[in-house]
Amino acid sequence: MEEVAEGIFRITEKGAFGAIKPPVNIYIIPGSNGLVYDAGYGTIRDVRFFVSQFRRIQDEIHLRGKPFNVRRILPSHAHPDHFSGLASLRKKLGLSVVLTRPMAAIIASRQTYRASYNTPGSVPVAVANAFIGTLRERTLGRMVSFLYERLFGTEFIPDPDILIEDNTDIDINGEPWQIIHSPGHSTDHISLYNQNTGILFAGDNILRSITTWLGPPKSDLQAYLRTLEFLLKLPNLKLILSAHGSAITNPRERISELIRWRHERTAHVLKLVRESGVRGIALYEMLNALYEKESWFKHRMGEGWVIVSLEYLERQGIIRHRIVGKKVYFSCVDAV
């Protein structure tokens, strides 16, 4: 555990298998009416580690002669590396699970969780890459059961203790913290901000050294850019604490950098589409051009952001798609 700002502690669960189960941060705000932000993984090992670190923080706060009444836990969004530990931590530490209504609807059960991944986007993904689309459809049940529920220790929450609204305030130790609806990485994502201290818990939307993963069906590039623009204008913003990686001490510079990066990547996708002329270009051809000589895994990881970029450009009326057999070709609206 580490004190990352005065009175705020970070516990980092190590994860495993690289990007499949990445290290994840959970934050503790101790005090007379404290809060845990994010829940991490739910395996026996991960929960045991978190509880031990939580007790260390409790002892440290008591040594300082300060109150330690932490009875609530709030996840940033309903991805399994952020909510899987909720049920176990509620049981082990007596924490009340606080969810927004969109989160609660998603993680109420295995069925609602899987259903949340069946929302189609404007680009027909399953046809855009027929093999991968079919593979996803056939293996989704097994993948969720094994990867999310076993590797991540996922448990669902049919009975949250407290339901809250997006874009409202929550009292933490007598101070108002803003719960900011911040979609982009996922539709239900929230951030937590204290204007007095200038501290922003950004979840997965803003990371210090890597870019946020975007991909269907949860991610939306247009919403993500709007979120970044909104967070950039927060008054008194001084420090960003992210769900992965270390703290960001130059928050406005980092947010501006991410906005530029996303525009540059979108422009790169548009360039490939424009150069394809009337014929258009298929998704796998874009991935081959963007990740030439890279591994299969790199192609698959990059597929998500390319698709959401295509969705964004199509919604802007800049490109269009046409289906030819089992493939989708993308071309500019003004292509001749």
N, C-alpha and C positions, 0 to 999 in steps of 0.2 A: 504494500500500500504506500501511497505517496500523497503528501499535502501539496496540491497543485495551485492553490490560492489560499489566502487566509481563511481558515475554517472550512475548506472544501477538500475532500480526499478522493483519490482515484484508486480503484482496485482493478487490475488488469488480469483477466483470465487468459491463459496462454494460448488456447486453441490447439489445432493440430492440422497436419496435411496442407500447409500453406494456405492458398486462397480458398480452399474448400471449407475450412473451419478457422478463420483468422482470429488472432488475439482481439479481444473486445474489452472496452473500458466500461466500468460501472462507477458512478459517482455518488458519494455520500455527502449530504449537507447536514451535519449534526447541529443540535440545538434544542430549544424547548419544544419545537414543533417541526422536526426535521423531515428529510425526504431522501429516498434512494431514487436516482435517475438511471433508468435502464436496468435490465434483469439478467443479461448474459445467458449462459448456457445452463442446462438443467441436469447434467449428468451427476452422478454421485460424487465424482471427483471434483467437478467444477463447483458444485454447491458446498462441498466440505471446505474447499479452499476459500470461497467467498465468506462463509460464516466465520472462519478463523481470522480472516483479515478484518471483518466487521467487528469482531470482538476486540481486536488490537486497537482499532480506532476508538471504540467505546472506552477502553482502558486509558488511552491517551487523553481523551477529552475529560475524563473524570480526574486524571492527574492534574489537569489544568484548572480544576475547580469549576468546570462549566457543565451545563446540563447536556444530557444525551438522551433525548426522547425522539427516536426515529421510528415511526410507526407506519409510514406510507412508502409505496414503491410505484413509480410511474415510468413506463417504457416510452422510448422515443417513437417507435413504430412497430408494426406487426410483421417484422421479419424474424426468423427463428433465432438468430444470434442476439436478439434484443428482448424477446419475451419468454424464451423457453424456461428460464429459471423462476418465473413468477410463482407457480404453484408451490414449488419446494421451499422457496424463501418465505412465502406466506406461512407455511407450516412450521419451518424451523425457527423463524424469528418473530412470528406473530405480526407480520406486516400486512397492512390493508392494501389490496391491489386497486390502484387508481387507473382507469382507462377512459379515453374519449369514446364516444359512441361508435365512430367508425372502427376503431381498434376492437372494441368489444364485439362488434358484428363479425369481424374477420376471425378472431381466435376463440370463438365460443365453442367450437368443436372441430374435429378433423374434417367433417363434411363442409362446414362453412369456410374453413381455411382453404381447402382444395378448390371450392367453388370460386373463391376470390381470384384464383389464377386462371379462370376460364373466361375472363372478360376479353373479347377480341378488340384489337386496335384497328386503326383505319387501314393499315397495311396487312394483308392476309399472310401472317407469318408462316403458317403451316405450309402454304403453297410457295412462299418465297424461297424456301429451302425444303423441298419435299422430304428428303431423307431425315433431316434433323426434326422437322415438324412431326413426322410420323413416329420417330423415336421418342420424342417428348410425350406424345399422346399415349403411347403404349406403356411407357415406363414411369409415368408420373406417380401412380399409386405406389409402386415399389420404391421409387426414389424418395418420396415424402416419408414413407414408413421407415425406411432404413436410415437415410441420411439425416433427415430433420428430427425424427423422433428418437432414433437410437444414438447417432453420432452427436447430435446436439442435446439429447435428453429432453426433447420437447414434450410439454404437457399443455393442454388447452384450458381455457378459463371460462366455463359456462356461467360463473357467478361472481363477477367483479364486486368488490366491496363498495366502491365509489365510482359513479359515472360523472364525467365533467364535459363541458363544452369546449370546442376549439375557440381560440381567440378570446380568452378570458384570463382572469388573474387567479393565482393560487397563493395562499398565505404560507410562507415558509419562515419560521422563526420570527413572526411579526412583520415580515417585509413582503410586499407584493412582487411576485414573479409573473411575467407574462407567459402564458401558454400560446405560442404562435403557430397557427396552422401553416406548415411549410412543405407543401407537396413538391414533388420532383423526383426524388429517388423512389418514393412510394406515395400513394395517394393519401395515406392516413398519417404521414409524418408530422411530428410537432417538434418545435424548438422551445427552449425555456430561457427567459431573459430577465435579468435584474438590472434595470436602468441605473439604480443608485451605484452599483459596483462596476457596471459595464461588462458583466460576465454573461456569455451566451453559451448554453449547452446546445450544440448544433447537430447532435446525432450523426447521421451518415452524410448529411448534405455538404459539409465543409470539412475536408481533411487536410492535414498540414503538408504531407509529402506525396500523396497520390491523388488522382482524381476520383470522384465518386462514381461508382458503378451505376449505369443506367441501362435498363432493358425492359422489354415487354413482359407481362402486361401492366406492371405496377408503376413504371416510370413514364414521365412525360417531360420532354425537353423544354417545351414552352413554359410549363408550370415551374420547372426547375430554374430557368432563367429569371422568371418573375420573383421567385423566392429569394434568389441571390441578390437581385436588385433591391428588394425590400429589406433584407438583412443588412445590406451595405449602408442603408440610410438610418439604421438604428442610432438614436442619440447616445453619446457617451460610450460607444462600443470600444472595449479595451482588450478583452481576452476571449478567445474561443476555445472551449473544451469539447473535443470531438469523441465520437464513439470508437474510433480506431486511431492509434498513433498519439503523438505528443501534443501539447498545448500550442496554440497559435497566438503569438504575441504581437503580430502585425496584421490584425484582422481585416482591415479595409484593403490593404495591399493584396492579401491572399484571396479575398472574395473577388476583387477586380481581376486578378490573374485567372481565376477559374472562369469568370465570364468571358474573358478574351479567349481562353483555351477552347471553350465550347463553341464560340463563334468560328474560330479557326477550323475546328474539326468539322463543323457543319459545312463550312465553305469548301473543305476538301471533298466531302461527299458530293456536294453540288457540282464541283468541277468534274468529277468522274462521270456523273450523270450527263452533264452538258457535253462532254467530249464523246459520249456514246452516240450522239446524234439521234436520228429518227428511230433506229433499231432499239435503242435503250440498253440498259445494263442490268444484269441479274445480281442478286445479293451475293452469291458465291464469287462472282467476278469482282465485285467491289472488295470483298474480303481478301481475295488473292492479290489485288493491287495494293491494298492498304497494309497487308501483313505478308509481303513477299518474303519467302524463305523462313517464315516463322512457323512455329509448331501448330499442330492441330488444336491444342488447348488454347493457344493465343487467338486463333481464328474464332473459336467458340466464345471466348471471353469478349472479343471485340464485336461479335455479332449483335449484341444487345444495343450498344450505343449507336451502331450504324442504323438499326431499324428505327429507333426513336428519332434519329436525325431525319430519316426518310419520312416518317410520320409528320414531323414538324414542317418539313418543306412542302409536303402535300397539303397540309392544312393551310399553309400560306399561299397556296395556289401557284406555286413555282414549278412543281413537278407533278407527274401523274403516273399511275401504273396501269399495265394491261397484262392480262393473264393469257399465256400461250401454253397450252397443255398443262403441265404440272409446274410451270415456272412463272415468275412474275418479272416483268421488265419495267424499269423505271426510266422515264425520259422527261425532258423539260417540256413544259406546256407550249413554249414557243419554238420547239425544235422543228426544223424544216429539212 
